[in-house]
């Protein structure tokens, strides 16, 4: 399975998908678009690091997403499109300059 997936994916993504299938996992952690497409094609649910951060905040495991997200970007070179960055912060109620509530 890994060899078949390795033709389309990086080795780590191929191994993650193969392991998820082998274990019958509920979902697989994948951030790359190509890996997500293949996971979906194989009927695997997926999430990425942003989804993990949102879920961690929702469960009370972390108090804020923004500092961790900023560290991923600044220190680990993680790339996030500006609209997605804003959307994630809005989802967890951390966006700056929130419109006034009526």
C-alpha positions, 0 to 999 in steps of 0.5 A: 500500500505504501509503495502505491501511495508513494507514487503520489505522495511524500513518504510520510503522508503515504505512511500516515494514510496506510497506517490509518487504513490498517488501524481502521482509524477514525481520521488521519492528520494531513495538511497537504492538499494532495494527501487530503484528496487521496485520503478522501478518495480512500474514504478516510476522514482527515484533519490538519494541524489547524483543526487540531488547534481548534479542537484543542481550544474547544475542549479546553486543552489550550487557552488560545490558538493564535500564539501557537498558530503564530509560532507555527508560522514564524518558527516552523515555516508553516504556511497559512493563507491569510483568509484561512488564518483569519477564519480559524481565529474567527472560529475560536473567537480570537479575531482582532477588531471584532465588529461590535455586538448588537 
